[in-house]
Amino acid sequence: VRSSQGLGAKPLDHHYLRIATYNTLADVHAQRKEKCALCTGQRLTTIFLELLYLKFDIACLQEIDEKYVQTFWQPHFEKEGYICHFASKQGQAREGLLLIYKKQRLVLRNYFVAPLFNINGEESLIRTVAQIADFSTRSPEGENSLSFRVANTHLYFDNKASMLRCEQMHSMLLQKPNIIAGDLNAFPSSAAIKLATQGYVHSSHEDLAQYNKLNDNDSYAPTSEIKLSSAYDLSSFTDASPSSSPSSSALYYTHVEAHFRATLDYILIDDNIFETAATLPVPNLADMLPNSNDGFPTLDYPSDHILLAADLRIKG
């Protein structure tokens, strides 16, 4: 189980929320890896223990095999006082999203699965959805509870689909979430992340340039009234190297394969409501991968993505 340096192992008080996001690597994708050292049972158990050790309030998981929801994830987490909601991509892979929350800390007021649309208001051929959940905190008598909205998603992965991811982000932001957590398959400099964190993307952005060049009379320059901030520090991610020791809040990489490391996963928050109190540091790859050409998963790490977690202080 990965060290929780920077995050205490004890439950937080009602002024804080601990949120986690994790692409757990679905079986169908793990089988395609050149080297997947752990069998399925070992991987599931390791992921479960890693999450359980965090004592999270909300966890947004991606690449959850549908066949393990009722046989593993749901019964294991329910024994620990959590409630799970699964949403399938309904594709051939039969995997999807799992939203988990601590019922002692939170009340679920509303839940639905939202399709993410393209620029024409249509679902893409590769179905992408977001789990949308409206929560209220359970506060001591005499104190006001906080209501907020969380979105869990896994945006389309193809390297050439950067504009589609921006469209999907735009569609998700229309749901007015206060937290977006998930595998967004987008670099910090991408149009999708710029839209979420700046509230706009210029039509000249490289992710949109090809479309706009072909559509002079109908250029795409999305805006959003929702603007979120990263719980992790994105300012220096390009300075990372496999041998570097990340600072406590820097997000240098979240996806680690042989010869490819990138920041693709995020916890984005509404800083009108929350502020980041602490984050779970990313692992030092020099310690975990003695051979710099190796990647995850390994015997010690069960996914090709890393677990992200943040303690959020409720403002006011």
N, C-alpha and C positions, 0 to 999 in steps of 0.2 A: 504494500500500500504506500503510495507516494506521501512524502512528508507534507504536513500542512503548515509549514513555516509561513508566517505572515497571517495565518488564520488560526484562531484558537479552536481547540477541539470541543470546548464546552458550548452548549446552546447560548445564543445571544438573547439579550432582553428585547422587549417589545418595540424599542425604538430602532431596531435594526432588522434587516432581512438578509439572509444568505442565499444567493442564487448561483446555480451552476449550469453549465452547458457542456455537452460531451457528444461528439460523434463516435459511437461505440464500435463501428466497423461491422456491418452486417455479414453474416456467414457467406452469402453469395459473393461478396466482394473479397472477403478474407481468403476464399478458396482460389482467387485469381492471383494472389500475392505469390511471388517467387519463393518466399520463405515466411510462413506463418508458424511460429514456433509453438504456439499454444493451441491445444484442442478447444473445441467450443465450450465444454464445461468449465475448463480452467479460465477461459477468457471471461465468461459471464460472471463467474464467482469473483474474479479479480476486480472487474468493473463494479460489481455490486458492493464489495467491501470498500473500494476506494471512495465511492459515493457515500456509503453509510458513515464512514469515518468523518466526513465533512459535517454531518448533522445539518444538512441544508434545509431551507424552507421551501424552495422551489428548484426543481431540476428540469431542464429542457434537453431531452436526449434525441439524437438522430440515428438513422440506420439501425433501428430496432426491428429484428426479425419478428414478423407477425406470429410465427409458430411458437415463440417463447414468451409472449405477453402473458397468457393465462397460465402457462405451466411454470414459469420462472419469475418474471419481473413482478407481476401483480401480487402473487402470494407472498413473496419475500418482502416486498416493501410494505404491504398491508400489515404484516406482523410487526413492523417497526413504526406503525402509526401514520403511514402515508396513504394517499389516494392517487391512483393512476388513471390517465386517459390516453388512449392510443388512437392515432389517425394514420391510416394506410395511404401510401401513394397510389395504390391500386394498379401498380405496374407488374411486369413479369417478375421482378425481384421479390415482391411480397414483403417489403419492409416499409418502415415509416417513422413517425414521430411519437415520442412518449413524453407526456407532461406529468410530473409528479409533484405533489405538494403535501406539506405537513398539516394535517387537519387540526392539530392542537393550536397552530399559529394562524391559520388562514381559513376564511369562509369563501367558497366558490359561489359567486353570485350568478354567473352566466358563462357558458362555454359553447363554442361552435368551431367548425372547421371551415376556413375561408379559402376558396380557390384563388390563386394569384394569376392575374390577367396580363396580357400583353398590351401594346400600344393601341390596338383596335378594340380593346375591351373583351378579348376572347381568351379562353384557356389555351395555353400552348400545347403542342402535340405531346410533349413530355409533361405529365400532370405534376404541378407543384402546388402545395397547399401550406397554409399556416394554421397552427392551433391558436385560437384566440380565447383567452380566459380572463374574466373580470373577477378580481379578488377584493376582499376586505380583510384588514388585519383584526385579529382578536385582541382587544386592548383591555386593560384593567378597568373596572367600573369607575365611571366619572371622567374617563379620558376618551377623546374622539378616536374613532378608527379611521384608517386610511383606505380609500378605494383606488384601485389602479388596474391597468390592463397589461397583460403579458402576451407576447407573440413568440411562438416557437416554430422555427422553419428550417428547411434545408433547400437552399436555392439550387437551380440547375447547374450542373458541374462543367459542361463543355467549355474548353478554353476559348472557343470562338463565339460564345454566347454572352459576352459581357454586356451587350445592350439589353438582351432578354433579362438578365439579372437586374439591371436597372429598372426595367419595366415591372418586374415582379416586386422589387423593393417599393416602387411607387404605389403599386396596388396594395401592398401590405401597410404602408404608411397611411393610406386612406382609412384604415381601421382605427387609427389614432392610438397606437400602443404607447404605454409609458416605459415599457421594457421590451426590447427585441433581443432574444438569445438564440444562437444556433450557428450552424455551418452555412455561411453565406456565400462560400465559394468565390469570394471576391477579395482582391488585394486592397489594402488601405487607400491606395490612390485611385481605385476604380470609381466609375460613375455611381454604382450602387451605394458604396459607402459614403461618397461625397454627398449624395442626395440625402442620406439618412442623417448625416452629421452637420451639413451646411444648410440644408433646406432647399438647395437648388443645384443644378448642373448646367454649365454653359454648353451651348450647342457645339462648340469647337472641341469639347473633350474627346479624346481619342477613342473612347468606347462608343461614341455616338457619331463620329465623323463620317464613317462610310455611309450610314443611313442618310445623314443630313446632306451629304454630297449628292445623293441620288434623288433627294426630295427637297429641292430648294424652296418650293412653295409651301412646304409643310414640315419644317424642321422640328426636331424633337429636342426640347430643352426643359425637362421636367422640374417642377417646383413642389414644395410640400410645406404646409403650415406646421407640421411636426418636425422638430429638430432635436436629435438625441446626441448624447456624448458617450464616448467609450469609457467603460469602467477601467479599462487598462490604458496605459500610455502608448499611443501609436506614433509618437513624434519621432522616435529614433529607431524604428524597426529595420530600416535599411542598413543600419550600422552593424547588425548582428552577424556573427559568424558561428560555425558549428562549435568552435572552441571557446566562445565568449561565455561569461557568467552574467546572465541577465539581472537587471535591477529588479526590485520587488514588484514594480507595477508595469514594467516594459513588456510589450507583446511582440517578441521578435519572430516567433514562428508558432503555429498551432497545428500544422500538418507536416509530418516528417516521413519522407520516403528516401530511399537511396537516390542520391543526386538531385533531390527536389525537396526544398523546405520553403514554406510560405505561411503567411498569416491569412487564414481563411475563416476563422471562427471568432465570434464576438459576443460581448455583452454590452448592449447599447442602452443607455438609461436617460430618462427625462430628468435633467438637472434642476428643474423647477420643484421636483418632488424628492429626489434622492441625491445624495452625494456619496462618492466612494470612500469608505473607511479603510478598506484593505483588500488586497487581491492575492490569490494563490499564485505564487511565482511559477513561471514556466520552468521546466526541468533544464538542468545544465547538460547539454548533449555530450559534452566532453566526458562526463562521468557515466552517462547511460549508454553511449555508443563509442567504445574504444576505437573502432574502425570508422573513420569519418565518412566512408562510403556506404555504411550500413544505414538502415532506416527502421522504423517501427512497422509492424509489431515485433516484439522480442519476448523472451521468457519473462522479463520483468515488466513489460509494458504491453497491454493487450489490444491497443488500437493504433492506427496510423495518425490519429489526431490526439491532442492532449486535452486533459480535463481543465476547464477554466472555471473559476469561482470567485465571487466578490461579495464582501460584506457591504451592504448599502445602508447608510444612515438615513432615516426618514427626517426630512427637514420640517421645522415648525413643531 
